[in-house]
Amino acid sequence: MKKEKYDLIVIGAGHAGCEAAYQAALNKRDVLLLTINLDSIAFLINSFVVFDENDMKYLRELKKGHALTAKVLEETKFFDGELFHSREVRPIILVDTREYFLKIKSEIERVSYINLRQDMVVDIVKKDKNWLVLSKFGHEYLSTNLIICCGSFLSGQYKMGKDVGFAGRYGEIQAPEIRDFFIRSKIKLKKTSLSTLPIIEQRDLPEERFLPLENKIKNGMTMFFFKSIYKNKKMLILIGPQGRSNSYLTLKELDSKIETREKLKFLTRLNGFFKFKIVRPGYILNHEYIEPSQIIPTLEIKNHQSLFVAGEISGPKSFLQCAYEGFVAGSNVSCETIRSEG
Amino acid sequence: MKEFDVIVIGAGHAGCEAALAAARMECSTLIVTINLDKIALMPCNPAVGGVGKGHLVREIDALGGEMGKNSDATYMQIKTLNSSKGPAVQAPRAQTDKKAYEDRMKKVLLNEKNLFLKQALVTEIIVEGNEAKGIKTKSGEKYYGKTTVLTSGTFLRGKIVIGHVEFPAGRAGELPAEELSFNLKRIGLELGRLQTATPPRAHKRSIDFSKMKPQPGDEGETSFSFFATKKKRAQELCYLTYTNRNTHQVVHKFLHLSPIKTGIISEHGPRYCPSIDRKVINFPEKEAHPVFVEPEGFRTEEMYLQGLTTALPPYVQQEIVETVPGLERAWIMRPGYAVVYDHIKPYQLRPTLETKIIKNLFTAGQINGTTGYEEAAAQGIIAGINAALKAKGKPSFILGRDEAYIGVLLDDLVTKELDEPYRMFTSRAEYRLILRADNADIRLSHYGYKFGLLTEENYKKVREKAQKIGNLINRFKIENVIPAELDEKLVKIGLKPLRAGVKIADLLRRPEINYMLIKNLRSGFKKIEDGIWKQIELEIKYEGYIKRQFEQIERYRKMEEWKIPVDFDFSSLKNVTFEAKEKMNRFRPQSLGQASRIAGVSPADIAVMMIYLKQLQTKDRRTKTGTWHGEKE
């Protein structure tokens, strides 16, 4: 069997994984980037990528560091605006989800230090000072550093009405073996859940009932918002296109203080009112994450040298925060390797 | 909840055509897919067309389908295959941009006004009595439809196999449809199991193209669709390299790990698209097999390694790939894999693709045991048209073997026992000279127009073209060429000069003469497009053969017209072999023609049947009872 040695292995090609691999490659580290499905890397469930000041902060940092995420976001955004809500100004940026994926994939493929491959990890073993990653199909990969960015794939379980199943994302099979590695390494996991909102059709949408938001981008697209009160809590629903090339609209609510279940209930009621044509229903995803107190600021795990984690694997985060963590982990790995060589 | 006219399950190539046809026929149509991001996906090579398959695409286009237009809009390379061979086997073939193909098709679906798209996993066909009423999804919703078209491809109890590893999946990384498969069995359909596989993809950067032969596209204006305006576009290169003895040695060395040897795969795969393992086993004398290295898209570095299909473990795949010139340092991005899936045995279908036992349930595509995007799309459009016709209470639409490759495909499916995925070839059609790729519009667009799938404007263009061809052929049969006009040219290319005036038609009939020679002869000729010239030349050159095929069709038509009653008791036949009775009971042919094409039914059996049917018919005419196929039920 073939053994291949890399400076870094990144497991998972989501937003954190792609950015981590890209940063390490910029520093001339040999990177192996593994994904369960090459057709859904850098996957955005909806087109809203910025909706508060925190996100803007991450975006500024990423721009400063010439991150791939910031670059592609700039190229694929079709809405850039502001919204006054809860006594503050909220920045709103939307990107074309499909374009975003295609561009990231294409950029990643063109970096000569990144080796991208579709594979499934079944085991991770520390061997001397290296990490040995075993794949389901018999590959053995060896590396100095390891970044795990498998997002919500740790014991992922989705719920959509009566439909309950195991999946990292809806429609995709999960990878249970990475969880076993964490348990064996005495890394504590916690449970959490996240929700995705439905995608609706633009046809017959009563646009007059919504308020349009001003777009800073010339020839950009329009998006709408809608304010409501549910159980004495203010709800703000944003409705925006999924991309330039299709007529889907994606829903996004701004107040995340409301519990997932409540959100969906509210939406059902809203739906009864507006008669949305739902193309893709929203769903709840329960998954496990790494208890963040075990992670040091470089995103390395305490007592596990050269093992990094980034993105939603350490708790629910916004898209840009995931990318930012990938950026941090990827950059730190490069420093680590340089230091150990020096 | 409101009832739809047509529900389509699955948004692959069959599903898209079925849904578009139904929606364009003014039926409110619902299309459900397991994943909205995977519409019209080409999980294998993003190539459309080829010999036999290209014919199907042209026919789909003539009927008003989308596949041809979609391929034209998204190809990276297009060429006419077999352009040096006879007219019957020439066909267009395109390498498309995989992602662009998906995106455009999705856009077309979204812009169709009677079509509604939904993401859901279907677990059940709702059947009441023996009629399909709608579908139930995994999340518990129900949707009702007058007719339902099932196009679930390889997702029925799909299982992926790579080396010794197997896991349930419809396509790599995606959930299979488990419950639906059991549901279909429960409602009484017989399922079989088939297998198909795909080769590994390699990174462009890691390939040394200098060791391969570039394969450019056509320089002319080749296209699939008859109706789009033709535009020349920049094309990408494909490359050709070959396997060698080393490759075959590596395959042999690891053959014991191949799923076809270990027994993990016992199902039949497509014979004409064999894996490298199969090729090495079956053709030990061959020292080299071609490997085409083809791009998967303008914006991706993934390259498809056509000819290296295998489900051996990925580290073996790596070793195999490395033996091929130019691929020594290849980086495999996705491993090749095999997928095993349930399919519906197609003898249970009518030529309209409606199942015989469940009314209003149609099935189309890979689920019926075929392979290939084109075969799937062809069934899709037929199932879509028929589902729409049925929902509106109109008589059904069946294409004959003498009308189209699609007719051949459907007739083969309902009369032949399938033990491997069915793929279209020109050799499957007996009237090849008539069913050409270049005249599909003239053959079929009247149907497309009748059903409202083609615009009047497009249909008029076809009529005008047909008329123009007819007029010119008649003119050429009268008009003479005099030696002075042509002799100089003839001598130049080494042919004998004419001795006297010759009719243009007689000149074109000569095998060594092609239309290029006379294209510029008269001032009026210049206006005639190349496509029309080609057809005129073919029609004249092969006039004798074409006439003979038409005569044959007439002879056989009589057999097709001998209808067999729906409730005919085949086992009551005397003087018919036991095998023939058994087979006919299973396939339940609707005409004598269909019966004659079932393997195991001999001409003698047909003769007996004929006498029997004659008696029945005279009796029937007297009593006016019994239902006949083809009549309104």
Interface residues (C-beta under 8 A of the other chain):
Chain A: M1 K2 I36 N37 L38 D39 S40 R98 L102 K103 K105 S106 E109 R110 S112 N115 L116 R117 Q118 D119 S135 K136 F137 G138 H139 M160 G161 K162 D163 G165 A167 G171 E172 I173 I199 E201 S245 N246 S247 Y248 K277 I278 V279 R280 P281
Chain B: I34 N35 L36 D37 K38 L41 K99 D103 K106 K107 L110 N111 F116 L117 K118 Q119 A120 L121 T137 K138 S139 G140 E141 I162 G163 V165 F167 P168 A169 A172 G173 E174 L175 H203 R205 R299 T300 E301 E302 P313 P314 Y315 Q318 W331 I332 M333 R334 P335
